[in-house]
Amino acid sequence: MAVTLLICCTCRAGEAVAEDAPVPGERLARALERAGVPEGVTLRRVECLSACSQGCSLALTAPGRWSYVYGRMTDADAPDILAGAAAYAAAPDGLVPWRDRPPVFRKQSLARIPPIGDLP
């Protein structure tokens, strides 16, 4: 089942950014691409995840799995984000055991959303 890593590529993370310079969210997306997205994970840029007060944000989602939204990310977090995305892709229900999550996923989670089909 395909996992999607959504990156808010318009996030400014509270920074003043020069007109021609990439914003922090776009820098994060580029760092993830350079590092190499894990097999079974597709990186997709989105214009806004509405977590503006939480710095750069991203979401992990897949059909039939729990989804997660994370914030306060930077391009320096790319290795941990990719490790977390790989663990999420390997978890059939999207529930990665706490001890197996990278520290940024343990500490910077903004939301956990149940699979839509599981809602009453």
Secondary structure, 3 states (H helix, E strand, C coil): CCEEEEEECCCCCCCCCCCCCCCHHHHHHHHHHHHCCCCCEEEEEECCCCCHHHCEEEEEECCCCCEEEEEEECHHHHHHHHHHHHHHHHCCCCCCCHHHCCHHHHHCEEEEECCHHHCC
